[in-house]
């Protein structure tokens, strides 16, 4: 199986920035949403994601380089090398272990010790390791919750449910979804760290959210009803007559869910926007509007 470096096509001494840049290009190239129905692209996307999960984490990368985990992030049993026994060689050239048994020659003692240890290990149960993952979600998913899929190293997937109001950096624990236990021991857990992506309209401020909404000159002067997006869907809002740019409307309970079971508020900043093309009637009105000549908003 290809190493994470081979999968991403980077050298072993590549910088974290270089690895991130290569991953983003490959992930965009093979993303299932951009290659609908292409199973080959989907498999490549999973492989690239699995490789990046190892290399983007400096601790996991170091463990892989030392041979402590494999390309799937699974821990490897420690291996003993010749040098570990080099200090145990006796005058006859044979190697001896710490218990005083010759590794070559005293076969009965060697195998007796080995099988004795094996029997002891079979009686011991060991809990599986916890596995750590990161999951990027939108602000709307964080607010409303719902099912999500995590792609694991190796291409397999893990289903979880996002609780409404999850926080950025919060870790969700999925019991029994980590590495399998040894000799009948319990499986480890999967620890999923949530990362909330910025939204193009909403700005979060604690439990409150802010949004800027454009209005027309007519709506600003005469007032009226407009539709305003919220985290849970659009709502109808009344714009008061004679509204200026920068006026803030408060929508109670339309913010982010909080730990007490309630919600924060949403603050709507209104912004007057003119038509993209000049309006001759509006220009003619402004030229003949005497009251507008005497009003100077900068005087104050």
Secondary structure, DSSP 8 states (H G I E B T S, - for coil): ---HHHHHT--TT--HHHHHHHHHHHHHHH-GGGSTT-HHHHHHHHHHHHHHHHHSSHHHHHHHHTTSB-TTS-B------HHHHGGGB-TTS-BB-TTS-BSSS-HHHHHHHHHHHHHHHHT--B----EEEEEEE-HHHHHH-EEEEEE-TTS-EEEEEE-TT--TT-EEEETT-SS--BTT-----EEEEEEE---SS-EEETTEEEEEEEE-HHHHHH-EEEEE--TT--EEEEE-SS--TT-EEEETT-S-B-TTS-B--EEEEEEE---SS--HHHHHHHHH-HHHHH--TT--
